[in-house]
Amino acid sequence: MTNLAPRQGLMVRGATTADVDAIGRVAEAAGQRGEWTGVDPAYVGHLLRYGRIAVVIAGGRIVGFGATRGIPGRDGVTSMLCDLFVHPSHHGRGCGRALLAELWPEQNSPRMTFSSQHPHALPLYTSAGLGGWWPLLYLTGHTVSTPARWTVESSTPEAVSTLEAAWTGIDRRTDHRAWARRPNGMAIVANLDGRPCAAGTAAGEGDGFGLVHLAGDPRLHDAQAADSVLAVLAALETAGGNARVCLPAPHPAVRPLLAAGWRVTSMDLFMATHAMLLDPHRAVPSPALA
Ligand SMILES: CC(C)(COP(=O)(O)OP(=O)(O)OC[C@H]1O[C@@H](n2cnc3c(N)ncnc32)[C@H](O)[C@@H]1OP(=O)(O)O)[C@@H](O)C(=O)NCCC(=O)NCCS
């Protein structure tokens, strides 16, 4: 049984474009910085268009927001909780719980998120029916050398999402388009012996530049899945020489990247109603949109 009933004195409603500034203020107060976060109208606009944002109001002002994005797959739609942020002045007063009740009214559907290490996050998601499964590592480092037999070419969001849908049954077209429109956004295909075996999008500003999301041919074995990530990272040209990628700790690319001097700068916890909503040995997910 879950208990997500909102406390008295809190009002929750769906957000509109009129709320973008107030959402940005909450995100900023919660420590969000820069491009493709809650302070970025392009990111919030993408969620308003293709997902759902709820805001919580206390004392007449917006003090928190949360966002979900439905990801349609072969077994139905998984609801990804992209964001949950409450103004620090209102932490621990039931705002996070009230937002989850609005965003996840259906208790039997597949749901997942990348939980921060804030002490309120895991207990809240656990009470909403999610279990904690594996760490998502934020990795940063210098580009690596291209593995033998791999080549990487720039592509289009359409071609990348067509490959991804063929491999996984999941249509991420609108997300790939949005990621490719971000600063330094580029669609990428990695080929093994000339055959497309991984496809994704890189994007971001400054230190935030890196591989956002990569899908792979399910026939790749572990070493090939690792090489696909290394090949794409090797192809990214960065001004400062560093790139970022988020990988599940069990992903086969983690060990070679750490051995090559890449560093873990942060980590979240993958929480989900079912462990295999994301495969930790293959997923290269965006922390916000999976
Ligand atoms: C995480 C966050 C959204 C939660 O919102 P909130 O309004 O503070 O949370 P709530 O008050 O609704 O719920 C917190 C729950 O955690 C429980 N809790 C708090 N500390 C706990 C602890 N150490 N151990 C166990 N449970 C704890 C509280 O009792 C409460 O549960 P209850 O409703 O059953 O009493 C908010 O704290 C926040 O914005 N944090 C910073 C940003 C962040 O990390 N966001 C998460 C992104 S994944």
The ligand as an SDF file (V2000), in Angstrom:
LIG
                    3D

 48 50  0  0  0  0  0  0  0  0999 V2000
   13.4080   15.5700   -2.3950 C   0  0  0  0  0  0  0  0  0  0  0  0
   12.3080   16.6030   -2.2330 C   0  0  0  0  0  0  0  0  0  0  0  0
   11.6650   16.8860   -3.5990 C   0  0  0  0  0  0  0  0  0  0  0  0
   11.2380   16.0370   -1.3020 C   0  0  0  0  0  0  0  0  0  0  0  0
   10.2480   16.9920   -1.0820 O   0  0  0  0  0  0  0  0  0  0  0  0
    9.8020   17.3350    0.4520 P   0  0  0  0  0  0  0  0  0  0  0  0
    8.6610   18.2660    0.3260 O   0  0  0  0  0  0  0  0  0  0  0  0
   10.9960   17.7800    1.1980 O   0  0  0  0  0  0  0  0  0  0  0  0
    9.3450   15.8870    0.9490 O   0  0  0  0  0  0  0  0  0  0  0  0
    8.0690   15.5030    1.8190 P   0  0  0  0  0  0  0  0  0  0  0  0
    8.0180   16.3790    3.0120 O   0  0  0  0  0  0  0  0  0  0  0  0
    6.8490   15.4780    0.9540 O   0  0  0  0  0  0  0  0  0  0  0  0
    8.3990   14.0010    2.1540 O   0  0  0  0  0  0  0  0  0  0  0  0
    9.6210   13.6200    2.7280 C   0  0  0  0  0  0  0  0  0  0  0  0
    9.4390   12.2550    3.3390 C   0  0  0  0  0  0  0  0  0  0  0  0
   10.7130   11.7330    3.6950 O   0  0  0  0  0  0  0  0  0  0  0  0
   10.6570   11.2930    5.0450 C   0  0  0  0  0  0  0  0  0  0  0  0
   12.0080   11.4150    5.5610 N   0  0  0  0  0  0  0  0  0  0  0  0
   12.7280   12.5480    5.7210 C   0  0  0  0  0  0  0  0  0  0  0  0
   13.9690   12.2200    6.1670 N   0  0  0  0  0  0  0  0  0  0  0  0
   14.0160   10.8850    6.2740 C   0  0  0  0  0  0  0  0  0  0  0  0
   15.0170    9.9680    6.6600 C   0  0  0  0  0  0  0  0  0  0  0  0
   16.2340   10.3830    7.0260 N   0  0  0  0  0  0  0  0  0  0  0  0
   14.7080    8.6370    6.6450 N   0  0  0  0  0  0  0  0  0  0  0  0
   13.4830    8.2200    6.2990 C   0  0  0  0  0  0  0  0  0  0  0  0
   12.4910    9.0390    5.8950 N   0  0  0  0  0  0  0  0  0  0  0  0
   12.7670   10.3740    5.9010 C   0  0  0  0  0  0  0  0  0  0  0  0
    9.6740   12.2280    5.6990 C   0  0  0  0  0  0  0  0  0  0  0  0
    9.1610   11.6860    6.9020 O   0  0  0  0  0  0  0  0  0  0  0  0
    8.6150   12.3330    4.6150 C   0  0  0  0  0  0  0  0  0  0  0  0
    7.7820   11.1800    4.6140 O   0  0  0  0  0  0  0  0  0  0  0  0
    6.2860   11.2410    5.2480 P   0  0  0  0  0  0  0  0  0  0  0  0
    5.4860   12.1000    4.3470 O   0  0  0  0  0  0  0  0  0  0  0  0
    5.8440    9.8000    5.2380 O   0  0  0  0  0  0  0  0  0  0  0  0
    6.4340   11.8140    6.6140 O   0  0  0  0  0  0  0  0  0  0  0  0
   12.8470   17.9340   -1.6480 C   0  0  0  0  0  0  0  0  0  0  0  0
   13.3450   17.7010   -0.3630 O   0  0  0  0  0  0  0  0  0  0  0  0
   13.9060   18.5970   -2.5030 C   0  0  0  0  0  0  0  0  0  0  0  0
   13.5840   19.4170   -3.3470 O   0  0  0  0  0  0  0  0  0  0  0  0
   15.1960   18.2680   -2.2710 N   0  0  0  0  0  0  0  0  0  0  0  0
   16.3070   18.8730   -2.9980 C   0  0  0  0  0  0  0  0  0  0  0  0
   16.2610   18.5320   -4.4800 C   0  0  0  0  0  0  0  0  0  0  0  0
   16.2770   17.0610   -4.7350 C   0  0  0  0  0  0  0  0  0  0  0  0
   17.2230   16.3720   -4.3510 O   0  0  0  0  0  0  0  0  0  0  0  0
   15.2370   16.5910   -5.4250 N   0  0  0  0  0  0  0  0  0  0  0  0
   15.0860   15.1990   -5.7500 C   0  0  0  0  0  0  0  0  0  0  0  0
   15.4280   14.9700   -7.1680 C   0  0  0  0  0  0  0  0  0  0  0  0
   15.3370   13.2350   -7.5230 S   0  0  0  0  0  0  0  0  0  0  0  0
  1  2  1  0
  2  3  1  0
  2  4  1  0
  2 36  1  0
  4  5  1  0
  5  6  1  0
  6  7  2  0
  6  8  1  0
  6  9  1  0
  9 10  1  0
 10 11  2  0
 10 12  1  0
 10 13  1  0
 13 14  1  0
 14 15  1  0
 15 16  1  0
 15 30  1  0
 16 17  1  0
 17 18  1  0
 17 28  1  0
 18 19  1  0
 18 27  1  0
 19 20  2  0
 20 21  1  0
 21 22  1  0
 21 27  2  0
 22 23  1  0
 22 24  2  0
 24 25  1  0
 25 26  2  0
 26 27  1  0
 28 29  1  0
 28 30  1  0
 30 31  1  0
 31 32  1  0
 32 33  2  0
 32 34  1  0
 32 35  1  0
 36 37  1  0
 36 38  1  0
 38 39  2  0
 38 40  1  0
 40 41  1  0
 41 42  1  0
 42 43  1  0
 43 44  2  0
 43 45  1  0
 45 46  1  0
 46 47  1  0
 47 48  1  0
M  END
$$$$
